[in-house]
Amino acid sequence: METARKLTREMFEPATVDTEEKVVGKRVTFWGDVWRRFSSNKGALIGLVLLAAIAFLAIIGPDLNDYTYRSANYDQTNKEAFGDHWFGTDKMGRDLWTRTWYGAGISLLVALLAAAFDLFIGVPYGCISGYYGGKVDNWMQRIIEVLYGVPNLIVIILLLLWMDPGIWPIALALGITGWVTMARVVRGQMLKLKSQEYVLAARTLGASTRRLLLKHMLPNVMGPVIITIMFSIPTAIFFEAFLAFIGLGIRPPAASLGVLINEGYKVLQLFPHQLFYPAAVLSLIMFSFNLVGDGLRDALDPKLRQ
């Protein structure tokens, strides 16, 4: 009979396994994957470059020559593009290059302020409505339905007739009517997310409502929120230009793109360049935002991941 082997400590040392299997490649985060897919979209990149160029010119463009947006020179009225006047002059001899890029900056500022109102009113409203549900959701959605039943343009015009038109009143008027769409988008996402397993697990472990909303649910809503913002900005720019066109925009001598288009429209047959340049800049802004919005929508869509 074979003698039993004596057990030693060395027999219980961890074995070293030599394997060639290794993790290849870098760890990719969610936003890193979004950027990879966004950057592979040529149209979205073109829109991003155009937006960057327009924003850059809106900031420094008015300072690239010796003229200001309000300096009139009646000896140089209605001139086409020549010499120092790269876009020509208007009926008061004011430099159209300076006024166009100053107006682009005003239009972008109004649109960004309106988008900020959408973000800071619509997102909390939609979060509360979707998360609590029940009677709270019913009452909050009735308010939204009432606002939806009134045409946005009527509300905006009435507000601007009550307030003196300016950057903040116009942005406020656009924001008051524009946050409803954002609230509905966020509410729909919240209704879907609050029944997910990770939310139920966090609630079971004692997470507070604030932690559930801020740490677990709101980050997963940011994709649709960003997409909605990107499409609401060109809508706000269009509304601002329309209001300026009908005389409810920024007061002269200040100018937005809508004001310049209105002034150029009056002399279209005689001096078409006064309409062409601000209209071209406005079209490029809206075109660029739509390209970037389409790119973000595709990049944030989980069904398109590879």
C-alpha positions as CSV (number, residue, x, y, z in Angstrom):
1,M,0.0,0.0,0.0
2,E,1.4,3.4,-1.1
3,T,2.3,5.7,1.8
4,A,0.2,8.8,2.0
5,R,2.0,12.0,0.9
6,K,2.7,14.6,3.5
7,L,0.9,17.8,2.8
8,T,3.1,20.9,2.7
9,R,2.5,24.6,2.5
10,E,4.1,24.7,-1.0
11,M,1.3,22.6,-2.4
12,F,-1.2,25.3,-1.7
13,E,0.6,28.2,-3.4
14,P,-1.4,29.9,-6.2
15,A,-0.5,28.5,-9.6
16,T,0.8,30.8,-12.2
17,V,-1.0,30.6,-15.5
18,D,0.7,31.7,-18.6
19,T,-1.8,32.9,-21.1
20,E,-1.6,34.9,-24.3
21,E,-5.1,36.3,-24.1
22,K,-5.0,40.0,-23.6
23,V,-7.5,42.8,-23.9
24,V,-6.7,44.7,-27.2
25,G,-7.7,48.3,-27.6
26,K,-8.5,51.2,-25.4
27,R,-11.6,51.5,-23.2
28,V,-14.3,53.5,-25.0
29,T,-16.7,55.6,-23.0
30,F,-20.2,56.4,-24.1
31,W,-19.4,59.9,-25.1
32,G,-16.2,58.8,-26.7
33,D,-18.3,56.4,-28.9
34,V,-20.7,59.2,-29.6
35,W,-17.8,61.4,-30.8
36,R,-16.4,58.6,-33.0
37,R,-19.7,58.2,-34.8
38,F,-20.4,61.9,-35.0
39,S,-16.9,62.6,-36.5
40,S,-17.5,59.9,-39.1
41,N,-20.5,61.8,-40.3
42,K,-19.1,64.2,-43.0
43,G,-22.3,66.3,-43.1
44,A,-22.2,66.8,-39.3
45,L,-18.6,67.8,-39.4
46,I,-19.3,70.3,-42.2
47,G,-22.1,71.8,-40.1
48,L,-19.8,72.0,-37.1
49,V,-17.1,73.8,-39.0
50,L,-19.6,76.2,-40.5
51,L,-21.0,77.0,-37.1
52,A,-17.5,77.5,-35.6
53,A,-16.6,79.9,-38.5
54,I,-19.9,81.8,-38.2
55,A,-19.5,82.2,-34.4
56,F,-15.9,83.3,-34.9
57,L,-16.9,86.0,-37.4
58,A,-19.9,87.0,-35.3
59,I,-17.4,87.7,-32.4
60,I,-14.5,89.4,-34.3
61,G,-16.1,90.3,-37.7
62,P,-17.4,93.7,-36.6
63,D,-13.8,94.6,-35.4
64,L,-12.1,93.7,-38.6
65,N,-12.5,97.2,-40.1
66,D,-12.8,100.7,-38.9
67,Y,-16.6,101.0,-39.0
68,T,-19.2,100.4,-36.4
69,Y,-22.7,99.0,-36.8
70,R,-24.2,102.4,-36.3
71,S,-21.8,104.8,-38.0
72,A,-23.6,106.4,-40.9
73,N,-21.9,108.1,-43.9
74,Y,-24.3,109.7,-46.3
75,D,-21.6,110.1,-48.9
76,Q,-21.4,106.3,-49.3
77,T,-25.1,105.3,-49.4
78,N,-26.2,102.1,-51.2
79,K,-22.8,101.2,-52.4
80,E,-22.1,97.7,-53.6
81,A,-19.1,95.7,-52.3
82,F,-16.0,97.7,-52.9
83,G,-12.8,98.8,-51.1
84,D,-13.2,98.8,-47.4
85,H,-16.9,98.0,-47.6
86,W,-16.7,94.3,-48.2
87,F,-20.5,93.8,-48.3
88,G,-21.3,97.3,-49.5
89,T,-23.3,99.9,-47.6
90,D,-27.0,100.5,-46.8
91,K,-29.3,103.5,-47.4
92,M,-27.5,105.4,-44.6
93,G,-24.0,104.5,-45.7
94,R,-23.5,102.1,-42.8
95,D,-21.1,99.2,-43.5
96,L,-23.0,96.0,-44.2
97,W,-20.1,93.7,-43.3
98,T,-20.1,95.1,-39.8
99,R,-23.8,95.1,-39.5
100,T,-24.2,91.6,-40.9
101,W,-21.9,90.0,-38.4
102,Y,-23.1,92.1,-35.6
103,G,-26.6,91.0,-36.5
104,A,-25.5,87.4,-36.6
105,G,-24.1,87.7,-33.1
106,I,-27.4,89.2,-31.9
107,S,-29.5,86.4,-33.6
108,L,-27.3,83.7,-32.1
109,L,-27.4,85.3,-28.6
110,V,-31.2,85.5,-28.7
111,A,-31.5,81.9,-29.9
112,L,-29.0,80.6,-27.2
113,L,-30.9,82.5,-24.5
114,A,-34.2,81.0,-25.7
115,A,-32.6,77.5,-25.7
116,A,-31.4,78.2,-22.1
117,F,-35.0,78.9,-21.1
118,D,-36.0,75.6,-22.8
119,L,-33.3,73.8,-20.8
120,F,-33.9,75.3,-17.4
121,I,-37.7,75.2,-17.5
122,G,-38.5,72.3,-19.8
123,V,-36.1,69.7,-18.3
124,P,-37.2,70.1,-14.6
125,Y,-40.8,70.3,-15.6
126,G,-40.6,67.1,-17.7
127,C,-38.6,65.3,-15.0
128,I,-41.1,66.0,-12.2
129,S,-44.1,65.2,-14.4
130,G,-42.7,61.9,-15.7
131,Y,-41.1,60.7,-12.4
132,Y,-44.1,61.3,-10.1
133,G,-46.8,60.4,-12.6
134,G,-50.4,60.0,-11.4
135,K,-52.3,63.2,-10.5
136,V,-49.2,65.3,-10.6
137,D,-48.5,64.2,-14.2
138,N,-52.2,64.7,-15.2
139,W,-52.3,68.3,-13.9
140,M,-48.9,69.2,-15.4
141,Q,-49.9,67.8,-18.7
142,R,-53.1,69.7,-18.8
143,I,-51.1,72.9,-18.4
144,I,-49.0,71.9,-21.4
145,E,-52.0,71.0,-23.5
146,V,-53.4,74.5,-22.8
147,L,-50.1,76.1,-23.9
148,Y,-50.1,73.9,-27.0
149,G,-53.6,75.0,-27.9
150,V,-52.5,78.6,-28.2
151,P,-50.4,79.4,-31.3
152,N,-46.8,80.3,-30.3
153,L,-46.7,83.3,-32.6
154,I,-49.7,84.9,-31.0
155,V,-48.2,84.6,-27.5
156,I,-44.9,85.9,-28.7
157,I,-46.4,88.9,-30.4
158,L,-48.6,89.8,-27.4
159,L,-45.6,89.6,-25.0
160,L,-43.5,91.8,-27.3
161,L,-46.4,94.3,-27.5
162,W,-46.5,94.4,-23.7
163,M,-42.7,94.7,-23.3
164,D,-40.3,96.9,-25.2
165,P,-38.6,94.8,-27.9
166,G,-35.0,94.0,-27.1
167,I,-32.6,91.0,-26.7
168,W,-34.0,89.8,-23.3
169,P,-37.7,90.4,-24.0
170,I,-37.4,88.5,-27.3
171,A,-35.5,85.7,-25.8
172,L,-38.0,85.5,-22.9
173,A,-40.9,85.5,-25.3
174,L,-39.4,82.7,-27.3
175,G,-38.4,80.7,-24.2
176,I,-41.9,81.0,-22.6
177,T,-43.5,79.2,-25.6
178,G,-40.5,76.9,-26.6
179,W,-40.0,74.9,-23.4
180,V,-43.2,72.9,-23.9
181,T,-41.6,70.6,-26.5
182,M,-38.6,70.0,-24.3
183,A,-40.8,69.1,-21.3
184,R,-42.7,66.5,-23.4
185,V,-39.5,64.9,-24.6
186,V,-38.1,64.7,-21.1
187,R,-41.4,63.4,-19.7
188,G,-41.5,60.6,-22.2
189,Q,-37.9,59.5,-21.4
190,M,-38.6,59.6,-17.7
191,L,-41.7,57.4,-18.0
192,K,-39.5,54.8,-19.8
193,L,-36.5,55.1,-17.5
194,K,-38.3,55.0,-14.1
195,S,-39.2,51.3,-14.6
196,Q,-35.7,50.2,-15.6
197,E,-34.0,47.6,-13.4
198,Y,-31.1,49.9,-12.3
199,V,-33.5,52.6,-11.1
200,L,-35.6,50.0,-9.1
201,A,-32.3,48.6,-7.6
202,A,-31.2,52.1,-6.6
203,R,-34.6,52.8,-5.0
204,T,-34.5,49.5,-3.2
205,L,-31.0,50.3,-1.8
206,G,-32.5,53.6,-0.3
207,A,-31.5,56.2,-2.9
208,S,-33.3,59.4,-2.5
209,T,-35.5,61.0,-5.1
210,R,-32.9,63.7,-5.8
211,R,-30.1,61.1,-6.2
212,L,-32.3,59.0,-8.5
213,L,-33.1,62.0,-10.7
214,L,-29.6,63.6,-10.8
215,K,-27.3,60.5,-10.7
216,H,-29.3,57.8,-12.4
217,M,-32.0,59.1,-14.7
218,L,-31.1,62.6,-15.8
219,P,-27.7,61.5,-17.4
220,N,-29.6,59.0,-19.5
221,V,-31.9,61.8,-20.8
222,M,-29.2,64.1,-21.9
223,G,-29.0,62.6,-25.4
224,P,-32.6,63.5,-26.4
225,V,-32.2,66.8,-24.6
226,I,-29.1,67.8,-26.6
227,I,-30.8,66.8,-29.9
228,T,-33.9,68.8,-29.0
229,I,-31.7,71.9,-28.1
230,M,-29.9,71.6,-31.4
231,F,-33.2,71.7,-33.3
232,S,-34.8,74.4,-31.2
233,I,-31.9,76.9,-31.7
234,P,-32.6,77.3,-35.5
235,T,-36.3,77.5,-34.8
236,A,-35.6,80.4,-32.4
237,I,-33.4,82.1,-35.0
238,F,-36.1,81.8,-37.5
239,F,-38.8,83.2,-35.2
240,E,-36.5,86.1,-34.2
241,A,-35.8,86.9,-37.8
242,F,-39.5,86.8,-38.6
243,L,-40.4,89.1,-35.7
244,A,-37.7,91.5,-36.8
245,F,-39.1,91.3,-40.4
246,I,-42.6,92.4,-39.2
247,G,-41.2,95.2,-37.0
248,L,-41.2,93.5,-33.6
249,G,-37.5,92.8,-33.4
250,I,-34.4,94.7,-32.2
251,R,-34.8,98.5,-32.5
252,P,-32.5,100.5,-34.8
253,P,-29.7,101.4,-35.0
254,A,-29.0,98.0,-33.5
255,A,-29.5,95.1,-35.9
256,S,-30.2,91.4,-36.1
257,L,-30.3,89.4,-39.3
258,G,-34.1,89.8,-39.4
259,V,-33.8,93.6,-39.3
260,L,-31.2,93.5,-42.1
261,I,-33.3,91.3,-44.2
262,N,-36.3,93.6,-43.7
263,E,-34.3,96.6,-44.8
264,G,-32.8,94.7,-47.8
265,Y,-36.2,93.5,-48.9
266,K,-37.5,97.1,-49.2
267,V,-34.8,97.9,-51.8
268,L,-34.5,94.4,-53.3
269,Q,-35.0,95.5,-56.9
270,L,-32.5,98.3,-56.7
271,F,-29.8,97.0,-54.4
272,P,-30.1,93.2,-54.0
273,H,-26.8,92.9,-52.2
274,Q,-28.4,94.4,-49.1
275,L,-30.7,91.4,-48.8
276,F,-28.3,88.7,-50.2
277,Y,-25.6,88.8,-47.5
278,P,-27.7,88.7,-44.3
279,A,-30.1,86.2,-45.9
280,A,-27.1,84.0,-46.9
281,V,-25.7,84.1,-43.3
282,L,-29.1,83.3,-41.8
283,S,-29.5,80.4,-44.2
284,L,-26.0,79.1,-43.4
285,I,-26.7,79.2,-39.6
286,M,-29.9,77.3,-39.9
287,F,-28.4,74.8,-42.4
288,S,-25.4,74.2,-40.1
289,F,-27.5,73.6,-37.0
290,N,-29.7,71.2,-38.8
291,L,-26.6,69.2,-40.0
292,V,-25.2,69.1,-36.5
293,G,-28.6,68.1,-35.1
294,D,-28.9,65.3,-37.6
295,G,-25.4,64.1,-36.8
296,L,-26.0,64.1,-33.0
297,R,-29.3,62.3,-33.5
298,D,-27.6,59.5,-35.4
299,A,-24.6,59.4,-33.0
300,L,-26.8,59.2,-29.9
301,D,-29.1,56.5,-31.3
302,P,-28.2,53.2,-29.6
303,K,-29.7,51.2,-32.5
304,L,-27.0,52.5,-34.9
305,R,-24.0,51.4,-32.7
306,Q,-21.5,49.1,-34.2
